[in-house]
Amino acid sequence: MSSTFDQLDVVSIDFLFLGIIVGGLFVAYWSLVHLLVTWNPYHRPIMPVVMSLLILSIPVLMLIIESLSNPSELNLGQVLELLFMLLGMGVFTLLAFTPLIFLFVTIQMLKITFESKPDDPLMAMLED
Amino acid sequence: MISWGMQAILGWTLLLAALSLQRMGPAFKRSRFSLPIAALGLALMIFIPETKQYFEGGSGVCQYHYCDNDIRALFLDFMLETVVWMTLAVLGVMLILNSSNLYEKSKPLVSTLGWILVISSWYVISQMRLIDYLITNPENLIWLLFVVIGVLFTLFFYYFIIRSAERSTPRENKVSPLDERERKLVTEIIRRNLRGE
């Protein structure tokens, strides 16, 4: 498994596919956790939960299909390894590129620091 | 024994759960469990166990990435640096927002302190090994692009799934409009809230 990830070339179809799978899994995992934690009688979460589970099962299905040629190699450790690698890459990508978002926030802070208070049209309307 | 990788994923799951809980309910009464759950999640991501050595007893040496000691050290460095810069950044941004003259009178001293924290967090970011690696290898931005495509693609699917779930919900009858007394009452409440009375 480790050699499979190490052999990937940047800007290849495999790399693109892996990136898309990582992004998809990241959203599916986050959504699943969110839907389960915020479960309430006014929600209709069954369809999104089923979709999350389907997306999360894609890599495991791929591993099972791959192992059909060599069934002795498939074990729980490999499944956990695959999920760990894909989810870990998602978390790592999010955290590694967060400084880009912080750059945007810093520019906003600069604007807020030097901007003066605008006239509030709603308050003026109330006075009228 | 749980491996460090599995513990880190569990910690990440608790952080996501805490964020979701924190967004529940009205703004003045958020879930009281979100903060302790977030703290537990963060602790699980930072205080990770070491892998068993070859001479230790047990079920054998783990050869997967999620119990590799070198990756564990890289992960721990990255997490500690991330926690430090994010804490500085959040505190700095809060101070700058509180001291701006958008809501109240300007407070230059608090604003200066906020900017010191923001600049400190940028200093920590500039010292991170990973950021150095990302800057010196710009092709990593292509990786980010692919991940963003995956995220957008999945969100697009969720949009259609949630829309169809919402549409299948039976609609309630329209309520009658406010009468004169109710309209005056609502106007008065909004006026008092806007004036801070």
Interface residues (C-beta under 8 A of the other chain):
Chain A: M1 S2 V10 V11 F15 L16 L18 G19 I20 I21 V22 G23 G24 L25 F26 V27 A28 Y29 W30 S31 V33 H34 V37 T38 R44 I46 M47 P48 M51 I55 G77 Q78 L80 E81 L83 F84 M85 L87 G88 M89 G90 V91 F92 T93 L95 A96 F97 T98 P99 F102 V105 T106 M109 I112 T113 E115 S116 K117 L122 M123 L126
Chain B: G5 M6 A8 I9 W12 T13 L16 A17 S20 L21 R23 M24 C62 Y64 H65 Y66 F78 T82 W85 M86 A89 G92 V93 I96 L97 S100 N101 L102 S111 G114 W115 V118 S121 W122 I125 L130 I131 L134 E139 I142 W143 L144 L145 F146 V147 V148 I149 G150 V151 L152 F153 T154 L155 F157 Y158 I161 I162 S164 A165 E166 S168 T169 R191 L194 R195
